[in-house]
Amino acid sequence: MIEMLWALVAIILIDIVLAGDNALVIGMAANRLPEHLKKKAIWWGTFGAVAVRFLSVIALTWLLLIPGLRLIGGLALIYIAWKLAFQDKEHTVEAKDTFWGAISTIVIADAVMGIDNALGIAAAANGSFALVIVGLLISVPIILFGSTVIANLLKRYPDSVFVGSFVLFVVAFEMLLSEPVVGNYVDPLHDVVEHVLPFAAGVILTAKQYYRSRIKQSL
């Protein structure tokens, strides 16, 4: 029960940090369209983007069940979490002046930007397709309605991004420890140690990330 609650909280925080700016891109892509076509383009473009996101998460959830791929996925998630505090969050998306051009831009842009989000949801769900569905149901309203609020929140409190980094680090190390190749070396450890390791690693890496991105750059 506790593990499921942690997975759900992790999915929500990952969605907030990684999916919050997608709707801004959707709006930019349809910006040049007439008002009566803009809403339709945003709706159908979002529908297509959500469909692609759904397929991506389902595919990643299934792929992460294959031995060896959890190790790759965990390392990729560590990289995504680390770069989160250093990347430029400004997006330059070319606005299209045709209905289908705007829709295709929205779907492609969201597919590219949503890879990290899809991997994060799949990793946090840990093979549970029920949690995958819950994660997608959470991310869709965030993409549609919450991006402006979240973008303003992250702009006002930029250090809140480290909460998302910490969660991603923990989920990444949980994925690494669940990989059979790594698990063979971890199994002799006490269960408590196995549960503490991801959080300890998350604290250490987040502290290092904060030092590199905030303190060291200000010196």
N, C-alpha and C positions, 0 to 999 in steps of 0.2 A: 504493500500500500504506500509506504513512504517513498520507495523507488519510483512508483508511478506518479506520485505527486511532484517529486523532484523533476522527473522527465517532463511533466506538463508545465511546470514553472520555467524550466530551461527552454522549452519550445516557445513559450510566450515571450521571454526576454530575447531570444534569438530573433524572433519575428520583429520585435520592436526595433532592434538595432540594425538588422540586415534588410528588412522589407519595408521600412518606414519611408524610404525615399523613392520607391518605385512609382507611386502615383504622381509624383512631381514630373517624372519622365513621361508618363502617360499624357499629362496635361500639356507638356512642351511639344510632344509629337503632333498633337491635334490643334495646336495653337492657331494655325493659319486658316483653318476651315471656317466656313460660315457657321453662325451659332446653331442653326437647326441641324447641321451635319456634325458639329463638334461633339454634342452629347451622344449621338449615335455611334460615332467613331470611338469615343472613350468607352462606351458600354460594350460594343462588340470587340474592341481591342482588348479590354480587360477580360472579357469572357475567354478569348483566345489565349491570353497570357495565363489565366488561371488554369485552363486545360493543359497547357504546356507544363506549368508548375506541378500540376497533379501527376502527370505522366513522369516527370523528372524525379519527383519524390518517391513514387512507387517503384520506379526502376532502380533508384539508388538504394532503397530499402531492401530490395531483393538482391542486388549486387553485393551489398555489405554482408549478406549471409554466406557468401562464397569465401572459403578460407584464404587468407592472405590479403583480401581487399580491405578488411577493417584496418590493417596496418597502414595501407596506403591512404585510406580515408582519414584516419586519425592524424597522420602527418600533414595531410592537406588542410585539415581543419585547424591545426596548430598554426600553420602558415597564414591562413585566413584571419585567425584571431590576432596574430601578431601584427599583420599589416593594417588591421582595423584602426589603430590609433595613429598611423602614419599617412594613410592615403588621403588624397584630396577628394572630398565628397561632392565637389561641384560637377554636374553632369552637363555635357554639351550634346544635345540631341537635336538633329536637324528636323525642323517642323516641315510637315508635308502639306501641300495644298490640294491633294486629292483624297477622297474618302478611303479607298483601298490602300493608298500609299501610307496614310496615317495609321491604319489598322496594322499593316505589315511591320511598320516601324515600332509600334507599341509591343507587338508580340515578340519580335526579335530582340528589342532592347530589354524587355523583361526576362526573356529566356537567358540572355547573357548575364544580366545583373542578378538573376535569381539562382544561379548555380550554387553560390555560397549558402544562400538561405535554404535551398533544397537539401544540400548536404548536411547542414546543421539540424534540420528537422528530422531527416532520416537517421542521423547519428543519435540524437536525443531519444527518438522513438525506440531505438534498440531492437528493431525487428517487429515491433507491435504495429500492425496495420491500423488498429483502432486509434492509437495515438497519432499515427500519420494523418488520419482523417481529421482528428481533433486539431492537429497542428495546421492543416490546410484551412479548416473552418475559421481558425483564429487569424491566419495571415491574410485571408481575403478581405475582411473588413478593414484591416490595417492598411492594406494597399489602396482600397477604395476611399476610405474616409479619414484615416488617421495620420496620413503622411505629413500633412502641414503642421499638425500639432506636435508630432514627434520631431520633425525637423527643427521647429522653433525651440523645443525643449532641449535638443542636443546642441543647438546653437547657443542657447542661454546657459546651459550647464554642460560644456564640452567634456568635462571629466566623467560624465555619466556613461560615456562610451566604454570605460574600463569595466563597468559592471557586465556589459555584453562580452567583452574580451575574456573576463574571468570565467563566465559560464561556458563559453566556447572552449577554453582551455580544459576545464573540468570534463566536459563532454568528450573532447578529443582523447584525453587520457583514459577515460572510462572505455572508450572504443578500443584503444590500444590494448588495455588489460583484458578485454573480452576476446581479443584475437587469440586463437588456439596456440599459435607459434609463440606468442609472448606469455600466454597463460601457463604454459608448461614450466616457465621459470618463476612465475608469481604464485602458483598453487601452494608451494611449501610455506608461504607467508601466512600469517594469521588473517582471518577474514576482516578484522577491524583495520589492519594495516592496508589491506587491499582497498577498502572503502575510503581510507584517509588519504592514500597516495594521490589520487586525482585532485583532491581539494588542496593538498599541500603544494603540488606542482602548479596548480592554478594560481595560488597566492604568490609563489615565487616568480612565475613568469609575468604575472600582471604587475608586480612590484618592479621587476626589471623593465617592463614595457613602459611603465609610468616614468621611471627614471630617464630612460632613453628619449622618450618623446616630449617630456615636460621639463624636467630638472636640468638634464644635460644640455638641451638646446637653449635654455635660458642663461646658461653660464657664459 
